Amino acid sequence: MPQLNPAPWFAILMFSWLVFLTIIPTKVLNHVYPNGPTPLNMDKHKAQPWYWPWQ
């Protein structure tokens, strides 16, 4: 029964985790968005008190 031989499957598992942990995160972290977020107005918003009509 070849399924019980862990040698090739363990190597495939380790290689796939090596790819997932080294190559893919660097590609994701190096991704640059074409349009950056636009900053909103930096003025503080003055909060108005809100009175409940039934109190």
TORPAKOL-336921 format. One line per field, with one value per atom (N, C-alpha, C, CB): chain; atom name; x, y, z; residue in one letter. Coordinates in nm, 3 decimals, decimal comma, padded with zeros to 5 digits. Each point is the difference from the previous one (the first is absolute). Glycine has a CB too. Layout:
zakol: c(A | ...)
kekol: c(CA | ...)
c1: c(X | ...)
c2: c(Y | ...)
c3: c(Z | ...)
zadren: c(A | ...)
REM end
This chain:
zakol: c(A | A | A | A | A | A | A | A | A | A | A | A | A | A | A | A | A | A | A | A | A | A | A | A | A | A | A | A | A | A | A | A | A | A | A | A | A | A | A | A | A | A | A | A | A | A | A | A | A | A | A | A | A | A | A | A | A | A | A | A | A | A | A | A | A | A | A | A | A | A | A | A | A | A | A | A | A | A | A | A | A | A | A | A | A | A | A | A | A | A | A | A | A | A | A | A | A | A | A | A | A | A | A | A | A | A | A | A | A | A | A | A | A | A | A | A | A | A | A | A | A | A | A | A | A | A | A | A | A | A | A | A | A | A | A | A | A | A | A | A | A | A | A | A | A | A | A | A | A | A | A | A | A | A | A | A | A | A | A | A | A | A | A | A | A | A | A | A | A | A | A | A | A | A | A | A | A | A | A | A | A | A | A | A | A | A | A | A | A | A | A | A | A | A | A | A | A | A | A | A | A | A | A | A | A | A | A | A | A | A | A | A | A | A | A | A | A | A | A | A)
kekol: c(N | CA | C | CB | N | CA | C | CB | N | CA | C | CB | N | CA | C | CB | N | CA | C | CB | N | CA | C | CB | N | CA | C | CB | N | CA | C | CB | N | CA | C | CB | N | CA | C | CB | N | CA | C | CB | N | CA | C | CB | N | CA | C | CB | N | CA | C | CB | N | CA | C | CB | N | CA | C | CB | N | CA | C | CB | N | CA | C | CB | N | CA | C | CB | N | CA | C | CB | N | CA | C | CB | N | CA | C | CB | N | CA | C | CB | N | CA | C | CB | N | CA | C | CB | N | CA | C | CB | N | CA | C | CB | N | CA | C | CB | N | CA | C | CB | N | CA | C | CB | N | CA | C | CB | N | CA | C | CB | N | CA | C | CB | N | CA | C | CB | N | CA | C | CB | N | CA | C | CB | N | CA | C | CB | N | CA | C | CB | N | CA | C | CB | N | CA | C | CB | N | CA | C | CB | N | CA | C | CB | N | CA | C | CB | N | CA | C | CB | N | CA | C | CB | N | CA | C | CB | N | CA | C | CB | N | CA | C | CB | N | CA | C | CB | N | CA | C | CB | N | CA | C | CB | N | CA | C | CB | N | CA | C | CB | N | CA | C | CB | N | CA | C | CB)
c1: c(00,084 | -00,084 | 00,089 | -00,185 | 00,194 | 00,093 | -00,045 | 00,062 | -00,190 | -00,045 | 00,067 | -00,218 | 00,262 | 00,059 | 00,147 | -00,164 | 00,223 | 00,140 | 00,007 | 00,059 | -00,009 | -00,005 | 00,111 | -00,106 | 00,201 | 00,117 | -00,036 | 00,135 | -00,205 | -00,025 | -00,103 | 00,057 | -00,156 | -00,104 | 00,051 | -00,170 | 00,260 | 00,057 | 00,087 | -00,006 | 00,080 | 00,083 | -00,088 | 00,179 | -00,288 | -00,092 | -00,064 | -00,046 | 00,009 | -00,058 | 00,099 | -00,144 | 00,267 | 00,100 | 00,032 | 00,096 | -00,088 | 00,029 | -00,116 | 00,142 | -00,264 | -00,114 | -00,006 | -00,126 | 00,155 | 00,003 | 00,117 | -00,109 | 00,218 | 00,112 | -00,041 | 00,161 | -00,234 | -00,048 | -00,099 | 00,034 | -00,128 | -00,101 | 00,060 | -00,163 | 00,268 | 00,055 | 00,112 | -00,062 | 00,118 | 00,110 | -00,034 | 00,156 | -00,206 | -00,020 | -00,129 | 00,129 | -00,238 | -00,130 | -00,009 | -00,102 | 00,144 | -00,011 | 00,082 | -00,038 | 00,156 | 00,078 | -00,070 | 00,210 | -00,274 | -00,072 | -00,121 | 00,078 | -00,148 | -00,117 | 00,040 | -00,120 | 00,226 | 00,041 | 00,062 | 00,036 | 00,016 | 00,060 | -00,102 | 00,212 | -00,338 | -00,102 | -00,025 | -00,106 | 00,101 | -00,023 | -00,134 | 00,251 | -00,335 | -00,128 | 00,021 | -00,120 | 00,048 | 00,021 | -00,047 | -00,026 | -00,077 | -00,051 | -00,001 | -00,141 | 00,217 | 00,003 | -00,128 | 00,248 | -00,273 | -00,120 | 00,013 | -00,040 | -00,067 | 00,002 | -00,027 | -00,078 | 00,157 | -00,022 | -00,127 | 00,247 | -00,321 | -00,121 | 00,036 | -00,136 | 00,037 | 00,023 | 00,045 | -00,173 | 00,279 | 00,057 | -00,064 | 00,213 | -00,310 | -00,067 | -00,083 | -00,007 | 00,006 | -00,078 | -00,148 | 00,189 | -00,267 | -00,144 | -00,060 | -00,003 | -00,070 | -00,062 | -00,129 | 00,101 | -00,107 | -00,117 | -00,109 | 00,145 | -00,264 | -00,115 | -00,070 | -00,027 | -00,021 | -00,073 | -00,130 | 00,103 | -00,138 | -00,121 | -00,095 | 00,125 | -00,235 | -00,098 | -00,107 | 00,046 | -00,076 | -00,107 | -00,135 | 00,141 | -00,230 | -00,125 | -00,094 | 00,023 | -00,007 | -00,092 | 00,052 | -00,083 | 00,193 | 00,051 | -00,007 | 00,148)
c2: c(-00,118 | 00,118 | 00,124 | -00,124 | 00,193 | 00,114 | 00,122 | -00,082 | 00,088 | 00,116 | 00,007 | -00,011 | -00,102 | -00,003 | 00,038 | -00,175 | 00,194 | 00,041 | 00,152 | -00,198 | 00,249 | 00,145 | 00,078 | -00,052 | -00,013 | 00,071 | 00,101 | -00,201 | 00,164 | 00,103 | 00,103 | -00,168 | 00,128 | 00,094 | 00,099 | -00,173 | 00,128 | 00,092 | 00,105 | -00,181 | 00,141 | 00,095 | 00,101 | -00,173 | 00,126 | 00,091 | 00,097 | -00,176 | 00,126 | 00,085 | 00,107 | -00,191 | 00,153 | 00,096 | 00,103 | -00,175 | 00,131 | 00,093 | 00,099 | -00,175 | 00,126 | 00,091 | 00,102 | -00,182 | 00,140 | 00,096 | 00,097 | -00,170 | 00,124 | 00,090 | 00,108 | -00,186 | 00,148 | 00,097 | 00,095 | -00,165 | 00,109 | 00,085 | 00,098 | -00,184 | 00,147 | 00,085 | 00,092 | -00,175 | 00,153 | 00,086 | 00,081 | -00,165 | 00,102 | 00,069 | 00,081 | -00,181 | 00,121 | 00,066 | 00,125 | -00,222 | 00,220 | 00,124 | 00,115 | -00,141 | 00,114 | 00,109 | 00,060 | -00,108 | 00,026 | 00,053 | 00,081 | -00,194 | 00,148 | 00,073 | 00,132 | -00,218 | 00,217 | 00,122 | 00,102 | -00,136 | 00,094 | 00,092 | 00,056 | -00,124 | 00,084 | 00,049 | 00,148 | -00,229 | 00,307 | 00,143 | 00,030 | 00,051 | 00,020 | 00,040 | 00,115 | -00,076 | 00,078 | 00,108 | 00,136 | -00,169 | 00,174 | 00,126 | -00,009 | 00,041 | 00,048 | 00,001 | 00,059 | 00,018 | -00,039 | 00,058 | 00,151 | -00,211 | 00,280 | 00,145 | 00,039 | 00,027 | 00,062 | 00,040 | 00,083 | -00,003 | -00,024 | 00,077 | 00,129 | -00,210 | 00,295 | 00,126 | -00,028 | 00,115 | -00,050 | -00,029 | 00,083 | -00,058 | 00,144 | 00,079 | -00,092 | 00,202 | -00,168 | -00,079 | 00,029 | 00,000 | -00,102 | 00,015 | 00,035 | -00,164 | 00,274 | 00,038 | -00,079 | 00,233 | -00,310 | -00,083 | 00,083 | -00,205 | 00,197 | 00,066 | -00,096 | 00,147 | -00,100 | -00,091 | -00,044 | 00,110 | -00,232 | -00,054 | -00,035 | -00,090 | 00,160 | -00,019 | -00,095 | 00,230 | -00,325 | -00,095 | 00,071 | -00,195 | 00,178 | 00,075 | -00,048 | 00,038 | -00,156 | -00,049 | 00,017 | -00,162 | 00,230 | 00,022 | 00,144 | -00,194)
c3: c(00,000 | 00,000 | 00,000 | 00,122 | -00,233 | -00,009 | 00,080 | -00,225 | 00,266 | 00,077 | 00,136 | -00,119 | 00,170 | 00,133 | 00,001 | 00,059 | -00,174 | -00,008 | 00,017 | -00,152 | 00,265 | 00,024 | -00,069 | 00,215 | -00,274 | -00,053 | -00,110 | 00,056 | -00,164 | -00,101 | 00,045 | -00,173 | 00,250 | 00,041 | 00,102 | -00,047 | 00,134 | 00,097 | -00,068 | 00,172 | -00,273 | -00,075 | -00,073 | -00,026 | -00,033 | -00,069 | 00,099 | -00,174 | 00,291 | 00,103 | 00,045 | 00,075 | -00,049 | 00,045 | -00,109 | 00,151 | -00,276 | -00,108 | -00,019 | -00,112 | 00,121 | -00,017 | 00,114 | -00,120 | 00,245 | 00,109 | -00,014 | 00,148 | -00,203 | -00,026 | -00,098 | 00,045 | -00,149 | -00,097 | 00,065 | -00,185 | 00,263 | 00,063 | 00,099 | -00,028 | 00,097 | 00,104 | -00,046 | 00,157 | -00,275 | -00,045 | -00,124 | 00,096 | -00,198 | -00,128 | -00,002 | -00,112 | 00,153 | -00,011 | 00,089 | -00,052 | 00,181 | 00,079 | -00,057 | 00,198 | -00,254 | -00,057 | -00,121 | 00,083 | -00,163 | -00,116 | 00,044 | -00,136 | 00,239 | 00,047 | 00,065 | 00,035 | 00,044 | 00,069 | -00,094 | 00,204 | -00,317 | -00,096 | -00,098 | 00,022 | -00,009 | -00,091 | 00,025 | -00,009 | -00,099 | 00,009 | -00,067 | 00,000 | 00,071 | -00,057 | -00,097 | 00,208 | -00,320 | -00,097 | 00,051 | -00,180 | 00,261 | 00,054 | 00,151 | -00,207 | 00,271 | 00,145 | 00,056 | -00,005 | 00,132 | 00,060 | 00,010 | 00,128 | -00,153 | 00,010 | 00,144 | -00,240 | 00,296 | 00,139 | 00,013 | 00,041 | 00,063 | 00,026 | 00,070 | 00,014 | 00,004 | 00,068 | 00,143 | -00,145 | 00,189 | 00,130 | 00,112 | -00,115 | 00,081 | 00,104 | 00,089 | -00,153 | 00,282 | 00,094 | -00,021 | 00,168 | -00,164 | -00,015 | 00,136 | -00,194 | 00,200 | 00,126 | 00,016 | -00,011 | 00,115 | 00,024 | 00,066 | 00,022 | -00,076 | 00,058 | 00,094 | -00,205 | 00,319 | 00,088 | -00,065 | 00,201 | -00,177 | -00,059 | 00,113 | -00,201 | 00,203 | 00,106 | -00,046 | 00,089 | -00,002 | -00,031 | 00,011 | 00,084 | -00,180 | 00,005 | 00,110 | -00,244 | 00,297 | 00,101 | 00,143 | -00,168 | 00,185 | 00,136 | 00,036 | -00,021)
zadren: c(M | M | M | M | P | P | P | P | Q | Q | Q | Q | L | L | L | L | N | N | N | N | P | P | P | P | A | A | A | A | P | P | P | P | W | W | W | W | F | F | F | F | A | A | A | A | I | I | I | I | L | L | L | L | M | M | M | M | F | F | F | F | S | S | S | S | W | W | W | W | L | L | L | L | V | V | V | V | F | F | F | F | L | L | L | L | T | T | T | T | I | I | I | I | I | I | I | I | P | P | P | P | T | T | T | T | K | K | K | K | V | V | V | V | L | L | L | L | N | N | N | N | H | H | H | H | V | V | V | V | Y | Y | Y | Y | P | P | P | P | N | N | N | N | G | G | G | G | P | P | P | P | T | T | T | T | P | P | P | P | L | L | L | L | N | N | N | N | M | M | M | M | D | D | D | D | K | K | K | K | H | H | H | H | K | K | K | K | A | A | A | A | Q | Q | Q | Q | P | P | P | P | W | W | W | W | Y | Y | Y | Y | W | W | W | W | P | P | P | P | W | W | W | W | Q | Q | Q | Q)
REM end
